[in-house]
Amino acid sequence: MTTRSIVAGIIGVIGLFVPRPGLCDTYVRDDLNILRADTFAAIQRRDADLIARTGACVVVITVVAAGDQPAKFALSTALGFGNHCALGAAILIEQSGNCTIRFEDASAGIQGDWSAITQNLGKGIAGGDTNGAVLAAVNAIADGIIAHPPPSPPPLVYASPTPQPGAFDTVLEVLDANWQTAGGRIAIICACILVLVLIASAMGLGRAR
């Protein structure tokens, strides 16, 4: 076996076990190869910032054809990315020039803007500036999500303040907590013996008559 064969075999083994980059944390699938590198990078950066701020992301997909249900295709494709974020919207562009935006729960706060964002995307693509139109749509959705984040769950409200525990309850809690350990049990038993001795002494038990 030659040295070249040995080296090739070692490289092959390394290649077999080296982890391969997956789709996770990728927010663009450009099957049509119509998005420039700077557009791709800008979408990635904007999504990273959006996730840091809100936990949501915007996905961009370009395909030859999406079938009869482009919105469903956009959703299933976006979820297939396996990204660690809540899907705000999936922007889908087909080779025919048709465009669809599938808005999800993370963008519910900008529901009134959905139509305008979709129309502006279509006008930009029809005008020949696909990259600018896509980036503008991503930024509009991201800005809207940041401005209208999902409401936080309301704090728990009680009808009346919780009453403070009484002295007897406090003593029981202390005894119960200390009884869980061997040292605590010994201390409790010793304390009980001491109390009994003090009580007996106070009652005059054990004194010579």
C-alpha angles and dihedrals in degrees: 000000000000126000089248091056092049092050091047090051092051091049090049092053091048091049090051094057102033108106113250121226111255135198093266113120091014115120102181131069107180107181091160093052091224099129118088121231092250091053091050091050093046091053091049091051093046092050092049090053093044092051091049090052103038110002090243131114140194120224126204120204129180119188140162093245135348100199128232095319107048094166091055090045090051092050096047092045093049092049089048090064088075093217120171096239144082109264110245097175142336117219113206125192123183128202090250089063095254113140132195132182118203106202117200137193095281089066097044091115091068097047091128090060098049095093095048093048091050093047093049090050091053093047092050093050092046089051092056099253101109095155094051093044094050094047091047090052092049091049093046092052093044093048090049094050091049091049093047108034119177110274117260116244111269117255118258112266121200125206092231136003115276107257117245114253116257125241092261092051091048092053091049091051091050092048092047093049093049094043090067092075132056092235091049092052092051091050092050092049091049091049091050091050090049091051091050091049091050092048091049091048092049090051091051095246115156095023119131113252 
